[in-house]
Amino acid sequence: MTTDEAVTTDKAATRPSTLIAALPHRYRAVLHLRIACGLSITDTARALNTDAASVRLAQHHALNLLRHQLRHSRNMSDPRRTLITEPGTTSPGRTEEERVSWTRGVGPSSAGPHDG
């Protein structure tokens, strides 16, 4: 694969339509009705024969999954990124500089969960 082909493939992988197509059917349906069609939560629930809480939850999960996919695809396209996972997280892809500042406690998340 040439560099141009790799860049083209990488760009295609981060297109919204490609990311949305990778979502589970229920998440795609909720996003389509809520965002593309502009339906309310109540109308979306009615269209999908479910309740409003399920629609809100599915939309929440779908958007979080899209954020994760987009972040992951961007991280992996940066050659400086490594597959380092910080303690207490499941998101790899920090640069060496970010990893060093994390381990020294000066990174953006230096406060622990109980540090107020």
OpenMM code with the backbone's topology and positions (N, CA, C; nanometers):
from openmm import Vec3, app, unit

residues = "MET THR THR ASP GLU ALA VAL THR THR ASP LYS ALA ALA THR ARG PRO SER THR LEU ILE ALA ALA LEU PRO HIS ARG TYR ARG ALA VAL LEU HIS LEU ARG ILE ALA CYS GLY LEU SER ILE THR ASP THR ALA ARG ALA LEU ASN THR ASP ALA ALA SER VAL ARG LEU ALA GLN HIS HIS ALA LEU ASN LEU LEU ARG HIS GLN LEU ARG HIS SER ARG ASN MET SER ASP PRO ARG ARG THR LEU ILE THR GLU PRO GLY THR THR SER PRO GLY ARG THR GLU GLU GLU ARG VAL SER TRP THR ARG GLY VAL GLY PRO SER SER ALA GLY PRO HIS ASP GLY".split()
positions = [
    Vec3(0.0844, -0.1169, 0.0000),
    Vec3(0.0000, 0.0000, 0.0000),
    Vec3(0.0895, 0.1239, 0.0000),
    Vec3(0.0589, 0.2182, -0.0871),
    Vec3(0.1369, 0.3411, -0.0939),
    Vec3(0.0934, 0.4359, 0.0169),
    Vec3(0.1719, 0.5414, 0.0383),
    Vec3(0.1377, 0.6414, 0.1384),
    Vec3(0.0071, 0.7101, 0.1033),
    Vec3(-0.0110, 0.7434, -0.0255),
    Vec3(-0.1352, 0.8078, -0.0687),
    Vec3(-0.2563, 0.7191, -0.0421),
    Vec3(-0.2425, 0.5895, -0.0674),
    Vec3(-0.3527, 0.4964, -0.0424),
    Vec3(-0.3830, 0.4877, 0.1070),
    Vec3(-0.2784, 0.4884, 0.1878),
    Vec3(-0.2971, 0.4810, 0.3329),
    Vec3(-0.3682, 0.6052, 0.3848),
    Vec3(-0.3301, 0.7225, 0.3347),
    Vec3(-0.3938, 0.8476, 0.3762),
    Vec3(-0.5395, 0.8486, 0.3330),
    Vec3(-0.5662, 0.8060, 0.2093),
    Vec3(-0.7032, 0.8009, 0.1591),
    Vec3(-0.7871, 0.7046, 0.2419),
    Vec3(-0.7323, 0.5894, 0.2735),
    Vec3(-0.8030, 0.4907, 0.3549),
    Vec3(-0.8292, 0.5457, 0.4941),
    Vec3(-0.7300, 0.6138, 0.5521),
    Vec3(-0.7447, 0.6709, 0.6854),
    Vec3(-0.8529, 0.7774, 0.6870),
    Vec3(-0.8562, 0.8631, 0.5843),
    Vec3(-0.9583, 0.9672, 0.5766),
    Vec3(-1.0970, 0.9058, 0.5646),
    Vec3(-1.1084, 0.7994, 0.4851),
    Vec3(-1.2377, 0.7327, 0.4690),
    Vec3(-1.2851, 0.6726, 0.6003),
    Vec3(-1.1928, 0.6229, 0.6799),
    Vec3(-1.2290, 0.5592, 0.8070),
    Vec3(-1.2815, 0.6588, 0.9088),
    Vec3(-1.2480, 0.7874, 0.8943),
    Vec3(-1.2938, 0.8881, 0.9897),
    Vec3(-1.4112, 0.9693, 0.9367),
    Vec3(-1.4636, 0.9368, 0.8201),
    Vec3(-1.5816, 1.0060, 0.7696),
    Vec3(-1.7000, 0.9727, 0.8595),
    Vec3(-1.7843, 1.0713, 0.8860),
    Vec3(-1.9008, 1.0431, 0.9709),
    Vec3(-1.9865, 0.9276, 0.9191),
    Vec3(-2.0078, 0.9208, 0.7892),
    Vec3(-2.0918, 0.8129, 0.7360),
    Vec3(-2.0298, 0.6761, 0.7617),
    Vec3(-1.8979, 0.6666, 0.7539),
    Vec3(-1.8299, 0.5396, 0.7803),
    Vec3(-1.8396, 0.5033, 0.9278),
    Vec3(-1.8206, 0.6015, 1.0148),
    Vec3(-1.8287, 0.5758, 1.1584),
    Vec3(-1.9708, 0.5379, 1.1996),
    Vec3(-2.0694, 0.6078, 1.1450),
    Vec3(-2.2090, 0.5779, 1.1776),
    Vec3(-2.2479, 0.4402, 1.1263),
    Vec3(-2.2005, 0.4049, 1.0072),
    Vec3(-2.2328, 0.2734, 0.9506),
    Vec3(-2.1793, 0.1595, 1.0367),
    Vec3(-2.0755, 0.1863, 1.1134),
    Vec3(-2.0169, 0.0829, 1.1990),
    Vec3(-2.0935, 0.0648, 1.3306),
    Vec3(-2.1869, 0.1550, 1.3594),
    Vec3(-2.2650, 0.1445, 1.4830),
    Vec3(-2.3655, 0.0297, 1.4747),
    Vec3(-2.4054, -0.0241, 1.5889),
    Vec3(-2.5145, -0.1224, 1.5889),
    Vec3(-2.6419, -0.0596, 1.5307),
    Vec3(-2.7258, -0.1428, 1.4717),
    Vec3(-2.8464, -0.0951, 1.4028),
    Vec3(-2.9323, -0.0040, 1.4909),
    Vec3(-2.9553, -0.0422, 1.6145),
    Vec3(-3.0414, 0.0373, 1.7030),
    Vec3(-2.9842, 0.1779, 1.7245),
    Vec3(-2.8545, 0.1881, 1.7437),
    Vec3(-2.7917, 0.3189, 1.7619),
    Vec3(-2.8046, 0.4036, 1.6358),
    Vec3(-2.7820, 0.3414, 1.5198),
    Vec3(-2.7967, 0.4139, 1.3926),
    Vec3(-2.9388, 0.4656, 1.3765),
    Vec3(-3.0360, 0.3811, 1.4085),
    Vec3(-3.1764, 0.4202, 1.3939),
    Vec3(-3.2095, 0.5392, 1.4833),
    Vec3(-3.1650, 0.5345, 1.6080),
    Vec3(-3.1913, 0.6444, 1.7009),
    Vec3(-3.1261, 0.7730, 1.6512),
    Vec3(-2.9998, 0.7670, 1.6109),
    Vec3(-2.9321, 0.8876, 1.5620),
    Vec3(-2.9981, 0.9415, 1.4364),
    Vec3(-3.0381, 0.8522, 1.3474),
    Vec3(-3.1034, 0.8965, 1.2235),
    Vec3(-3.2331, 0.9715, 1.2555),
    Vec3(-3.3161, 0.9120, 1.3389),
    Vec3(-3.4438, 0.9754, 1.3716),
    Vec3(-3.4258, 1.1033, 1.4525),
    Vec3(-3.3339, 1.1023, 1.5474),
    Vec3(-3.3149, 1.2194, 1.6335),
    Vec3(-3.2431, 1.3331, 1.5623),
    Vec3(-3.1357, 1.3003, 1.4902),
    Vec3(-3.0519, 1.4058, 1.4328),
    Vec3(-3.0902, 1.4371, 1.2885),
    Vec3(-3.0939, 1.3351, 1.2037),
    Vec3(-3.1225, 1.3589, 1.0619),
    Vec3(-3.2676, 1.4011, 1.0396),
    Vec3(-3.3603, 1.3358, 1.1093),
    Vec3(-3.5028, 1.3669, 1.0909),
    Vec3(-3.5532, 1.4725, 1.1886),
    Vec3(-3.4777, 1.4975, 1.2943),
    Vec3(-3.5156, 1.6002, 1.3905),
    Vec3(-3.6322, 1.5638, 1.4809),
    Vec3(-3.6569, 1.4342, 1.4996),
    Vec3(-3.7677, 1.3927, 1.5859),
    Vec3(-3.7335, 1.4145, 1.7331),
    Vec3(-3.8365, 1.4369, 1.8109),
    Vec3(-3.8185, 1.4476, 1.9561),
    Vec3(-3.7909, 1.3090, 2.0133),
    Vec3(-3.7529, 1.3063, 2.1384),
    Vec3(-3.7300, 1.1773, 2.2043),
    Vec3(-3.8600, 1.0969, 2.2076),
    Vec3(-3.9703, 1.1644, 2.2380),
    Vec3(-4.1002, 1.0969, 2.2435),
    Vec3(-4.1388, 1.0389, 2.1084),
    Vec3(-4.1237, 1.1186, 2.0017),
    Vec3(-4.1582, 1.0707, 1.8675),
    Vec3(-4.0654, 0.9582, 1.8223),
    Vec3(-3.9385, 0.9684, 1.8580),
    Vec3(-3.8432, 0.8622, 1.8238),
    Vec3(-3.8804, 0.7335, 1.8964),
    Vec3(-3.9157, 0.7451, 2.0229),
    Vec3(-3.9568, 0.6273, 2.1001),
    Vec3(-4.0800, 0.5630, 2.0377),
    Vec3(-4.1750, 0.6454, 1.9977),
    Vec3(-4.2964, 0.5943, 1.9341),
    Vec3(-4.2620, 0.5228, 1.8036),
    Vec3(-4.1740, 0.5828, 1.7225),
    Vec3(-4.1366, 0.5239, 1.5933),
    Vec3(-4.0635, 0.3912, 1.6106),
    Vec3(-3.9870, 0.3784, 1.7186),
    Vec3(-3.9100, 0.2562, 1.7428),
    Vec3(-3.9817, 0.1590, 1.8368),
    Vec3(-4.1044, 0.1955, 1.8754),
    Vec3(-4.1848, 0.1104, 1.9633),
    Vec3(-4.1115, 0.0788, 2.0939),
    Vec3(-4.0618, 0.1854, 2.1566),
    Vec3(-3.9899, 0.1713, 2.2832),
    Vec3(-4.0236, 0.2904, 2.3713),
    Vec3(-3.9563, 0.3061, 2.4827),
    Vec3(-3.9830, 0.4188, 2.5720),
    Vec3(-3.8754, 0.5263, 2.5575),
    Vec3(-3.9058, 0.6443, 2.6112),
    Vec3(-3.8156, 0.7593, 2.5991),
    Vec3(-3.6808, 0.7343, 2.6665),
    Vec3(-3.6812, 0.6664, 2.7802),
    Vec3(-3.5552, 0.6391, 2.8504),
    Vec3(-3.4622, 0.5534, 2.7650),
    Vec3(-3.5179, 0.4570, 2.6934),
    Vec3(-3.4362, 0.3718, 2.6059),
    Vec3(-3.3768, 0.4516, 2.4908),
    Vec3(-3.4531, 0.5474, 2.4387),
    Vec3(-3.4028, 0.6322, 2.3301),
    Vec3(-3.2886, 0.7192, 2.3810),
    Vec3(-3.3080, 0.7820, 2.4968),
    Vec3(-3.2013, 0.8660, 2.5540),
    Vec3(-3.0747, 0.7845, 2.5791),
    Vec3(-3.0913, 0.6654, 2.6338),
    Vec3(-2.9768, 0.5800, 2.6629),
    Vec3(-2.9067, 0.5363, 2.5341),
    Vec3(-2.9831, 0.4964, 2.4336),
    Vec3(-2.9241, 0.4543, 2.3061),
    Vec3(-2.8504, 0.5703, 2.2397),
    Vec3(-2.9094, 0.6907, 2.2447),
    Vec3(-2.8430, 0.8074, 2.1862),
    Vec3(-2.7141, 0.8377, 2.2616),
    Vec3(-2.7184, 0.8315, 2.3919),
    Vec3(-2.5996, 0.8553, 2.4743),
    Vec3(-2.4884, 0.7566, 2.4380),
    Vec3(-2.5226, 0.6284, 2.4320),
    Vec3(-2.4231, 0.5260, 2.3986),
    Vec3(-2.3711, 0.5438, 2.2564),
    Vec3(-2.4591, 0.5764, 2.1632),
    Vec3(-2.4184, 0.5938, 2.0234),
    Vec3(-2.3195, 0.7092, 2.0095),
    Vec3(-2.3493, 0.8217, 2.0722),
    Vec3(-2.2600, 0.9375, 2.0619),
    Vec3(-2.1266, 0.9110, 2.1308),
    Vec3(-2.1298, 0.8433, 2.2442),
    Vec3(-2.0038, 0.8083, 2.3110),
    Vec3(-1.9209, 0.7131, 2.2264),
    Vec3(-1.9860, 0.6177, 2.1628),
    Vec3(-1.9149, 0.5241, 2.0764),
    Vec3(-1.8537, 0.5964, 1.9564),
    Vec3(-1.9280, 0.6906, 1.8981),
    Vec3(-1.8735, 0.7693, 1.7868),
    Vec3(-1.7528, 0.8512, 1.8317),
    Vec3(-1.7625, 0.9139, 1.9487),
    Vec3(-1.6483, 0.9904, 2.0013),
    Vec3(-1.5263, 0.9005, 2.0180),
    Vec3(-1.5491, 0.7833, 2.0747),
    Vec3(-1.4395, 0.6892, 2.0961),
    Vec3(-1.3786, 0.6457, 1.9630),
    Vec3(-1.4629, 0.6126, 1.8653),
    Vec3(-1.4128, 0.5690, 1.7348),
    Vec3(-1.3335, 0.6804, 1.6676),
    Vec3(-1.3840, 0.8025, 1.6741),
    Vec3(-1.3149, 0.9149, 1.6114),
    Vec3(-1.1821, 0.9419, 1.6809),
    Vec3(-1.1822, 0.9422, 1.8126),
    Vec3(-1.0588, 0.9641, 1.8885),
    Vec3(-0.9579, 0.8537, 1.8583),
    Vec3(-1.0038, 0.7299, 1.8555),
    Vec3(-0.9159, 0.6163, 1.8288),
    Vec3(-0.8579, 0.6248, 1.6881),
    Vec3(-0.9401, 0.6579, 1.5893),
    Vec3(-0.8894, 0.6642, 1.4520),
    Vec3(-0.7906, 0.7788, 1.4354),
    Vec3(-0.8129, 0.8899, 1.5048),
    Vec3(-0.7174, 1.0018, 1.4987),
    Vec3(-0.5878, 0.9660, 1.5699),
    Vec3(-0.5985, 0.9024, 1.6858),
    Vec3(-0.4787, 0.8634, 1.7608),
    Vec3(-0.3927, 0.7674, 1.6820),
    Vec3(-0.4538, 0.6719, 1.6177),
    Vec3(-0.3782, 0.5702, 1.5462),
    Vec3(-0.3185, 0.6238, 1.4165),
    Vec3(-0.3708, 0.7362, 1.3654),
    Vec3(-0.3138, 0.7926, 1.2435),
    Vec3(-0.1936, 0.8820, 1.2727),
    Vec3(-0.1713, 0.9157, 1.3997),
    Vec3(-0.0574, 0.9979, 1.4395),
    Vec3(0.0600, 0.9055, 1.4696),
    Vec3(0.1682, 0.9122, 1.3913),
    Vec3(0.2801, 0.8203, 1.4112),
    Vec3(0.3490, 0.8365, 1.5461),
    Vec3(0.3286, 0.9498, 1.6160),
    Vec3(0.3900, 0.9682, 1.7478),
    Vec3(0.3142, 0.8931, 1.8566),
    Vec3(0.1939, 0.8499, 1.8259),
    Vec3(0.1114, 0.7814, 1.9256),
    Vec3(0.1616, 0.6404, 1.9497),
    Vec3(0.1478, 0.5972, 2.0725),
    Vec3(0.1851, 0.4608, 2.1081),
    Vec3(0.0652, 0.3952, 2.1741),
    Vec3(0.0743, 0.2668, 2.1948),
    Vec3(-0.0352, 0.1950, 2.2587),
    Vec3(-0.0121, 0.1847, 2.4084),
    Vec3(0.0019, 0.2996, 2.4721),
    Vec3(0.0236, 0.3058, 2.6164),
    Vec3(-0.1108, 0.3365, 2.6816),
    Vec3(-0.1455, 0.2607, 2.7810),
    Vec3(-0.2693, 0.2845, 2.8537),
    Vec3(-0.2351, 0.3331, 2.9933),
    Vec3(-0.2945, 0.4456, 3.0315),
    Vec3(-0.2684, 0.5027, 3.1627),
    Vec3(-0.3431, 0.4235, 3.2693),
    Vec3(-0.2938, 0.4281, 3.3921),
    Vec3(-0.3629, 0.3591, 3.5012),
    Vec3(-0.5053, 0.4119, 3.5165),
    Vec3(-0.5986, 0.3218, 3.5307),
    Vec3(-0.7372, 0.3616, 3.5525),
    Vec3(-0.8125, 0.4002, 3.4273),
    Vec3(-0.7528, 0.3837, 3.3088),
    Vec3(-0.8231, 0.4160, 3.1852),
    Vec3(-0.8168, 0.2971, 3.0918),
    Vec3(-0.8948, 0.3053, 2.9863),
    Vec3(-0.8895, 0.2022, 2.8828),
    Vec3(-0.8639, 0.2645, 2.7473),
    Vec3(-0.8146, 0.3896, 2.7459),
    Vec3(-0.7946, 0.4571, 2.6180),
    Vec3(-0.6460, 0.4707, 2.5867),
    Vec3(-0.5937, 0.3819, 2.5011),
    Vec3(-0.4535, 0.3923, 2.4619),
    Vec3(-0.4338, 0.5055, 2.3625),
    Vec3(-0.3089, 0.5354, 2.3349),
    Vec3(-0.2804, 0.6302, 2.2290),
    Vec3(-0.2204, 0.7611, 2.2734),
    Vec3(-0.1565, 0.7665, 2.3852),
    Vec3(-0.0889, 0.8888, 2.4287),
    Vec3(0.0472, 0.9004, 2.3608),
    Vec3(0.0909, 1.0243, 2.3394),
    Vec3(0.2266, 1.0437, 2.2906),
    Vec3(0.3213, 1.0201, 2.4074),
    Vec3(0.4481, 1.0055, 2.3773),
    Vec3(0.5467, 0.9841, 2.4836),
    Vec3(0.5480, 1.1033, 2.5797),
    Vec3(0.5352, 1.2265, 2.5265),
    Vec3(0.5342, 1.3453, 2.6121),
    Vec3(0.4139, 1.3437, 2.7058),
    Vec3(0.2969, 1.3050, 2.6540),
    Vec3(0.1779, 1.2976, 2.7374),
    Vec3(0.1940, 1.1900, 2.8445),
    Vec3(0.2539, 1.0769, 2.8081),
    Vec3(0.2738, 0.9685, 2.9028),
    Vec3(0.3665, 1.0121, 3.0152),
    Vec3(0.4747, 1.0818, 2.9807),
    Vec3(0.5701, 1.1271, 3.0818),
    Vec3(0.5030, 1.2254, 3.1767),
    Vec3(0.4279, 1.3225, 3.1238),
    Vec3(0.3621, 1.4182, 3.2125),
    Vec3(0.2565, 1.3487, 3.2978),
    Vec3(0.1927, 1.2454, 3.2439),
    Vec3(0.0945, 1.1695, 3.3212),
    Vec3(0.1611, 1.1011, 3.4410),
    Vec3(0.2736, 1.0354, 3.4151),
    Vec3(0.3384, 0.9600, 3.5222),
    Vec3(0.4004, 1.0516, 3.6264),
    Vec3(0.4305, 1.1748, 3.5913),
    Vec3(0.4855, 1.2709, 3.6881),
    Vec3(0.3749, 1.3429, 3.7645),
    Vec3(0.2502, 1.3173, 3.7268),
    Vec3(0.1388, 1.3801, 3.7971),
    Vec3(0.1122, 1.5228, 3.7554),
    Vec3(0.1604, 1.5624, 3.6384),
    Vec3(0.1376, 1.6990, 3.5933),
    Vec3(0.0503, 1.7030, 3.4689),
    Vec3(-0.0054, 1.5886, 3.4318),
    Vec3(-0.0913, 1.5820, 3.3145),
    Vec3(-0.2271, 1.6425, 3.3438),
    Vec3(-0.3118, 1.6493, 3.2427),
    Vec3(-0.4425, 1.7116, 3.2599),
    Vec3(-0.5308, 1.6384, 3.3597),
    Vec3(-0.5026, 1.5131, 3.3871),
    Vec3(-0.5844, 1.4349, 3.4797),
    Vec3(-0.5054, 1.3986, 3.6045),
    Vec3(-0.4216, 1.4905, 3.6528),
    Vec3(-0.3342, 1.4559, 3.7646),
    Vec3(-0.4103, 1.4391, 3.8956),
    Vec3(-0.5284, 1.4979, 3.9077),
    Vec3(-0.6059, 1.4804, 4.0300),
    Vec3(-0.6679, 1.3421, 4.0301),
    Vec3(-0.6556, 1.2750, 4.1405),
    Vec3(-0.7131, 1.1415, 4.1524),
    Vec3(-0.8633, 1.1498, 4.1715),
    Vec3(-0.9320, 1.0354, 4.1699),
    Vec3(-1.0768, 1.0372, 4.1818),
    Vec3(-1.1262, 1.0871, 4.3175),
    Vec3(-1.0414, 1.0828, 4.4191),
    Vec3(-1.0827, 1.1257, 4.5525),
    Vec3(-1.0159, 1.2563, 4.5938),
    Vec3(-0.9532, 1.3262, 4.4983),
    Vec3(-0.8796, 1.4484, 4.5315),
    Vec3(-0.9668, 1.5732, 4.5289),
    Vec3(-1.0970, 1.5579, 4.5138),
    Vec3(-1.1881, 1.6719, 4.5199),
    Vec3(-1.1816, 1.7526, 4.4044),
] * unit.nanometer
topology = app.Topology()
chain = topology.addChain("A")
for resn in residues:
    res = topology.addResidue(resn, chain)
    for name in ("N", "CA", "C"):
        topology.addAtom(name, app.Element.getBySymbol(name[0]), res)
